[in-house]
Amino acid sequence: MNYSGGEEIRVGDEVSADESDGIVVCAADAKQFTDKYSSNDWSYLEKGCLIETGTFGLIHYPEAD
């Protein structure tokens, strides 16, 4: 999964998501996961990314938005 500019989304990226700042904690396409959000728990997603936000909690984006 890539940002609109073509750069690959990676775990640890700081992003703005749904009017809240967050951190990418899973990049399923690249099979990147954090210790807190491990592949054992989240590999079923197969695509997209998970973003942990302070306002809305954990959000899954199946496609770039």
C-alpha positions, 0 to 999 in steps of 0.5 A, spaced: 500 500 500 502 506 498 501 514 499 498 518 494 505 520 492 507 513 491 511 512 497 510 505 501 506 506 507 511 503 513 510 501 520 511 507 524 509 512 520 506 518 523 499 520 519 493 524 519 487 519 519 480 521 520 481 528 523 486 525 528 493 524 528 496 516 528 501 512 527 501 506 522 502 499 527 501 494 521 502 494 514 499 488 512 501 488 504 508 488 506 507 484 512 510 489 517 507 489 524 509 491 531 510 487 537 503 490 540 499 488 533 503 482 531 502 478 525 499 472 529 493 477 531 492 481 524 495 477 518 488 475 516 487 482 514 492 480 508 491 488 505 491 495 507 494 498 514 492 499 521 493 506 524 492 507 532 489 514 533 488 518 540 481 520 538 478 514 535 483 508 537 485 503 532 482 504 524 483 499 519 484 502 512 483 496 506 485 501 501 489 508 500 484 513 502 
